[in-house]
Amino acid sequence: MKKVTILGLTDTASSLISGPADIFRNAGHLWNFIFKKPEVSYFDIEIVSPDGQPIKCGGNLTINAHSSIDCVQETDLLIIPSIKDIEETMTKEKQVIPWIKKTYEHGAHVAAICTGTFVLAETGLLDGKVATTHWGFIESFRQRYPNVKLKPERLITESGNIFTSGGSNACYDISLYLVRRYCGNDVARKLAKAFLHDLDRVSQAPWIEFQGQRAHSDKEIRNAQERLENQYIDSFNFDRVAQDFGMSRRTFERRFKATTGDSPLQYLQRVRVEAAKRILENENKSFDEVTYAVGYEDPGFFRKIFTQISGISPKEYRIKWGTPVNFSMPLK
């Protein structure tokens, strides 16, 4: 039986404590209970807080801790749920940072969920490693932790014995991923079926809203971004754009890439894809019409770009976000 320790911090989402606890607790139980088979326990779950006191979660909810971090002698897996604000956490509960490092150095695997990746990054354990976090906090994370290889399109990352995952609901994905890793595919598959949860989600790209990547101080590049965002329908000659901002094409592309993470062309593509998403969500236009509306002439070419950036096809995107499901209608 493996020991799982879930760290509770102030203002975390209560579901990011109870969700993983439910997944690990039900491994070997829920499926067997449904089919009236002997139940098996694979995990021993403990919820801890910095001082052993109840955890004050977001939404004025409270979860009782089993003990304090100082009482944890050893564990196989440490889970760090989300936080509301890293500065506030470091002010109120900074004692967890050396404790997380010590726990990892003593052989525990460590998994961070959602913005819990910020807490893990504070330890330095993520430096030079691949990680992910909630897509809404990509820029602030990159700015604060430049030594971490952030891959925001990924739902889950694994670097040695360190794991990270995207937004809140990904707590189920990473928990099932770890159940599969520790207990095998059969146990994880049965548990996923019992919980009605997919085992094959690997990307948070279909949920990401492009925010413009403005966490920099390069005024000329910021102005260039605004031009691309406001005039994305136009046909751009990037040699001319570079000249307009007093740079050679090579210098412009180098500075643009350094400040935004994308080349000017990639940035324009992302802006156009985001515009296409709004149309697919709210209007009943054909994809040919959507293509022309965002500045492309070849629907096949744009479909490839859309799928590459969004992780799903335009048709799948419209079904997912644009067409309300009528549950009163019979299934076809």
C-alpha positions as CSV (number, residue, x, y, z in Angstrom):
1,M,0.0,0.0,0.0
2,K,1.4,3.4,-1.0
3,K,1.1,6.5,1.3
4,V,-0.4,9.5,-0.4
5,T,-0.1,12.9,1.4
6,I,-2.3,15.8,0.2
7,L,-1.1,19.2,1.3
8,G,-3.9,21.7,2.0
9,L,-3.1,25.4,1.7
10,T,-5.3,28.4,2.4
11,D,-7.8,29.3,-0.4
12,T,-7.2,26.2,-2.4
13,A,-10.2,24.7,-4.2
14,S,-11.8,22.1,-1.9
15,S,-12.3,19.8,-4.8
16,L,-8.6,19.7,-5.4
17,I,-8.2,18.1,-2.0
18,S,-11.3,15.9,-2.0
19,G,-11.1,14.9,-5.7
20,P,-7.6,13.2,-5.6
21,A,-8.5,11.8,-2.2
22,D,-11.6,10.2,-3.7
23,I,-9.7,8.8,-6.7
24,F,-7.0,7.2,-4.7
25,R,-9.4,5.9,-2.0
26,N,-11.6,4.3,-4.6
27,A,-8.9,2.5,-6.5
28,G,-9.7,-1.2,-6.0
29,H,-12.9,-0.3,-4.2
30,L,-15.6,1.3,-6.3
31,W,-15.4,-1.0,-9.3
32,N,-15.3,-4.1,-7.0
33,F,-18.2,-2.7,-5.0
34,I,-20.3,-2.3,-8.1
35,F,-19.5,-5.9,-9.2
36,K,-19.8,-7.3,-5.7
37,K,-16.1,-8.4,-5.6
38,P,-13.7,-8.3,-2.7
39,E,-12.4,-4.7,-2.3
40,V,-8.7,-4.0,-2.3
41,S,-6.9,-1.0,-0.8
42,Y,-4.0,0.4,-2.8
43,F,-3.4,3.7,-1.1
44,D,-3.4,5.2,2.4
45,I,-4.5,8.8,2.2
46,E,-3.6,11.6,4.6
47,I,-4.5,15.3,4.3
48,V,-2.1,17.7,6.0
49,S,-2.0,21.4,6.6
50,P,1.1,23.5,7.6
51,D,0.0,23.6,11.2
52,G,-2.5,20.7,11.5
53,Q,-5.4,23.1,11.7
54,P,-8.5,22.9,9.4
55,I,-7.9,24.0,5.8
56,K,-9.8,27.2,4.9
57,C,-10.6,26.6,1.3
58,G,-12.1,28.9,-1.3
59,G,-15.9,29.5,-1.1
60,N,-15.8,29.6,2.7
61,L,-15.5,25.8,2.9
62,T,-13.3,24.0,5.4
63,I,-11.6,20.6,5.3
64,N,-10.2,19.0,8.4
65,A,-6.6,18.0,8.3
66,H,-5.4,14.7,9.6
67,S,-2.2,16.2,10.9
68,S,0.4,18.9,10.3
69,I,3.3,18.7,7.9
70,D,5.7,18.2,10.8
71,C,4.0,14.9,11.6
72,V,4.7,13.4,8.2
73,Q,7.5,10.9,8.7
74,E,7.5,9.5,5.2
75,T,5.3,9.3,2.2
76,D,5.3,7.9,-1.3
77,L,3.4,10.7,-3.0
78,L,2.9,14.3,-2.1
79,I,0.1,16.2,-3.9
80,I,0.1,20.0,-4.0
81,P,-3.3,21.5,-4.9
82,S,-4.0,24.9,-6.3
83,I,-3.5,28.3,-4.5
84,K,-5.2,31.6,-5.1
85,D,-2.1,33.9,-4.9
86,I,1.6,32.8,-4.7
87,E,2.7,36.0,-2.9
88,E,0.0,35.5,-0.2
89,T,0.9,31.8,0.2
90,M,4.6,32.7,0.5
91,T,3.7,35.2,3.2
92,K,1.4,33.0,5.2
93,E,2.7,29.5,4.6
94,K,6.2,29.7,3.3
95,Q,7.3,27.0,5.7
96,V,5.9,24.4,3.3
97,I,8.7,25.2,0.8
98,P,11.6,23.6,2.7
99,W,9.3,20.8,3.8
100,I,8.4,20.0,0.2
101,K,12.1,19.9,-0.8
102,K,12.9,17.6,2.2
103,T,10.0,15.3,1.4
104,Y,11.1,15.0,-2.2
105,E,14.8,14.4,-1.2
106,H,13.6,11.6,1.1
107,G,12.3,9.8,-2.0
108,A,8.7,10.9,-2.4
109,H,7.1,11.6,-5.8
110,V,5.6,15.1,-6.0
111,A,2.6,16.1,-8.0
112,A,1.3,19.7,-8.4
113,I,-2.2,20.5,-9.6
114,C,-3.3,23.7,-11.4
115,T,-1.6,26.7,-9.7
116,G,0.0,24.4,-7.2
117,T,2.7,24.4,-9.8
118,F,3.7,27.8,-8.5
119,V,4.3,26.4,-5.1
120,L,6.4,23.6,-6.5
121,A,8.4,26.0,-8.6
122,E,9.2,28.1,-5.5
123,T,11.2,25.1,-4.3
124,G,13.5,25.2,-7.3
125,L,12.7,21.5,-8.0
126,L,11.2,22.5,-11.4
127,D,14.2,24.4,-12.7
128,G,15.3,22.9,-16.0
129,K,12.3,20.6,-16.0
130,V,9.1,20.5,-18.1
131,A,6.0,21.6,-16.3
132,T,2.5,22.8,-17.0
133,T,-0.1,24.8,-15.1
134,H,-3.6,26.3,-15.6
135,W,-3.6,28.1,-19.0
136,G,-4.9,31.3,-17.4
137,F,-1.7,31.9,-15.5
138,I,0.9,31.1,-18.2
139,E,2.4,34.5,-18.5
140,S,2.7,35.2,-14.8
141,F,4.3,31.8,-14.3
142,R,6.8,32.3,-17.1
143,Q,7.7,35.7,-15.7
144,R,8.3,34.4,-12.2
145,Y,10.0,31.1,-13.1
146,P,12.0,31.6,-16.3
147,N,14.1,28.5,-15.6
148,V,11.1,26.2,-15.9
149,K,10.3,24.7,-19.3
150,L,6.6,25.5,-19.3
151,K,4.5,23.5,-21.7
152,P,1.0,25.0,-21.2
153,E,-0.7,23.0,-23.9
154,R,0.0,19.8,-22.0
155,L,-2.5,18.5,-19.5
156,I,0.1,16.4,-17.5
157,T,3.8,16.5,-17.4
158,E,6.3,14.0,-15.9
159,S,9.9,14.8,-15.2
160,G,11.5,12.1,-13.2
161,N,9.6,11.8,-10.0
162,I,7.9,15.2,-10.4
163,F,4.4,15.6,-12.0
164,T,2.3,18.6,-12.9
165,S,-1.1,19.1,-14.4
166,G,-3.3,21.9,-15.8
167,G,-6.6,23.4,-14.5
168,S,-8.7,22.2,-11.6
169,N,-10.5,19.3,-13.2
170,A,-7.1,17.9,-14.3
171,C,-6.8,16.8,-10.6
172,Y,-8.8,13.7,-11.8
173,D,-6.6,13.2,-14.8
174,I,-3.3,13.3,-12.9
175,S,-4.7,11.2,-10.1
176,L,-5.8,8.5,-12.6
177,Y,-2.5,8.8,-14.4
178,L,-0.7,8.1,-11.1
179,V,-3.1,5.2,-10.2
180,R,-2.2,3.7,-13.6
181,R,1.5,4.3,-13.0
182,Y,1.4,2.6,-9.6
183,C,-1.3,0.0,-10.0
184,G,-1.4,-0.8,-13.7
185,N,-3.8,-0.1,-16.5
186,D,-6.5,-2.6,-15.5
187,V,-7.0,-0.9,-12.1
188,A,-6.9,2.6,-13.6
189,R,-9.3,1.7,-16.5
190,K,-11.9,0.2,-14.1
191,L,-11.7,3.2,-11.8
192,A,-12.0,5.6,-14.7
193,K,-15.1,3.8,-16.0
194,A,-16.6,3.8,-12.5
195,F,-16.0,7.6,-12.3
196,L,-17.2,8.2,-15.9
197,H,-13.9,9.9,-16.6
198,D,-11.6,9.7,-19.7
199,L,-8.1,8.2,-19.4
200,D,-7.0,9.6,-22.8
201,R,-7.0,13.4,-22.2
202,V,-3.5,14.7,-22.8
203,S,-3.9,18.3,-23.8
204,Q,-5.6,21.4,-22.4
205,A,-5.3,23.2,-25.8
206,P,-9.1,23.0,-26.5
207,W,-9.7,25.0,-23.3
208,I,-7.0,27.7,-23.8
209,E,-8.0,31.2,-24.6
210,F,-5.2,33.2,-26.2
211,Q,-4.4,36.2,-24.0
212,G,-1.9,38.1,-26.1
213,Q,1.4,37.4,-24.2
214,R,2.0,40.9,-23.0
215,A,4.2,40.3,-19.9
216,H,7.1,42.2,-21.3
217,S,8.3,45.9,-21.6
218,D,9.3,46.1,-25.3
219,K,7.1,49.0,-26.4
220,E,7.7,48.5,-30.2
221,I,6.8,44.8,-30.0
222,R,3.7,45.6,-27.9
223,N,2.6,48.0,-30.6
224,A,3.3,45.4,-33.3
225,Q,1.2,42.9,-31.3
226,E,-1.7,45.5,-31.2
227,R,-1.5,45.9,-35.0
228,L,-1.7,42.2,-35.6
229,E,-4.6,41.8,-33.1
230,N,-6.5,44.8,-34.6
231,Q,-5.9,44.2,-38.2
232,Y,-5.6,40.4,-38.4
233,I,-7.9,40.2,-41.4
234,D,-5.3,42.1,-43.5
235,S,-2.5,40.5,-45.5
236,F,0.7,41.3,-43.7
237,N,4.1,41.9,-45.3
238,F,6.4,41.4,-42.3
239,D,9.3,43.2,-44.0
240,R,7.1,46.2,-44.2
241,V,5.9,45.8,-40.6
242,A,9.5,45.6,-39.4
243,Q,10.4,48.8,-41.3
244,D,7.4,50.6,-39.8
245,F,8.8,49.9,-36.3
246,G,12.4,50.8,-37.3
247,M,13.9,47.3,-37.5
248,S,15.2,44.9,-40.0
249,R,13.0,41.8,-40.6
250,R,15.6,39.7,-38.8
251,T,15.8,42.0,-35.7
252,F,12.0,42.3,-35.6
253,E,11.5,38.5,-35.7
254,R,14.2,37.9,-33.1
255,R,12.8,40.5,-30.6
256,F,9.2,39.4,-31.2
257,K,10.1,35.8,-30.5
258,A,12.1,36.7,-27.4
259,T,9.3,38.8,-25.9
260,T,6.2,36.8,-26.8
261,G,7.5,33.2,-27.4
262,D,6.0,33.2,-30.9
263,S,7.3,34.4,-34.3
264,P,5.1,37.2,-35.8
265,L,3.5,34.7,-38.2
266,Q,2.7,32.2,-35.3
267,Y,1.3,35.1,-33.3
268,L,-0.9,36.2,-36.2
269,Q,-2.1,32.6,-36.7
270,R,-3.1,32.4,-33.0
271,V,-5.0,35.7,-33.2
272,R,-6.9,34.5,-36.3
273,V,-7.6,31.1,-34.7
274,E,-9.0,32.9,-31.6
275,A,-11.2,35.0,-33.9
276,A,-12.4,31.9,-35.6
277,K,-13.3,30.3,-32.3
278,R,-15.6,33.2,-31.5
279,I,-17.4,32.8,-34.8
280,L,-17.7,29.0,-34.3
281,E,-19.1,29.5,-30.8
282,N,-21.7,32.1,-31.7
283,E,-22.5,32.0,-35.4
284,N,-23.8,29.4,-37.8
285,K,-21.4,30.2,-40.6
286,S,-19.8,27.5,-42.8
287,F,-16.1,26.9,-42.2
288,D,-15.4,28.4,-45.6
289,E,-17.1,31.6,-44.4
290,V,-15.2,31.5,-41.1
291,T,-11.9,31.1,-43.0
292,Y,-12.5,34.2,-45.2
293,A,-13.8,36.2,-42.1
294,V,-10.4,35.8,-40.3
295,G,-8.2,36.6,-43.3
296,Y,-7.5,33.3,-45.0
297,E,-8.4,32.1,-48.5
298,D,-7.7,28.4,-48.2
299,P,-10.1,26.6,-45.8
300,G,-8.0,23.4,-46.0
301,F,-4.9,25.2,-45.0
302,F,-6.6,27.1,-42.2
303,R,-8.2,23.9,-40.9
304,K,-4.8,22.4,-40.4
305,I,-3.6,25.6,-38.5
306,F,-6.8,25.6,-36.4
307,T,-6.4,21.9,-35.4
308,Q,-2.7,22.3,-34.6
309,I,-3.3,25.3,-32.3
310,S,-6.6,24.2,-30.7
311,G,-5.9,20.5,-30.4
312,I,-9.2,19.6,-32.1
313,S,-10.8,20.2,-35.5
314,P,-13.1,23.2,-36.2
315,K,-16.1,20.8,-36.3
316,E,-15.1,19.3,-33.0
317,Y,-14.7,22.7,-31.5
318,R,-18.1,23.9,-32.7
319,I,-19.7,20.7,-31.2
320,K,-17.8,21.2,-27.9
321,W,-18.4,24.9,-27.4
322,G,-21.0,26.2,-29.8
323,T,-23.9,23.8,-30.0
324,P,-26.0,23.4,-26.8
325,V,-26.8,19.8,-26.0
326,N,-30.6,19.2,-25.7
327,F,-30.8,16.4,-23.1
328,S,-34.6,16.1,-23.6
329,M,-34.0,14.8,-27.1
330,P,-33.5,11.0,-27.6
331,L,-30.0,9.7,-28.4
332,K,-29.5,8.9,-32.1
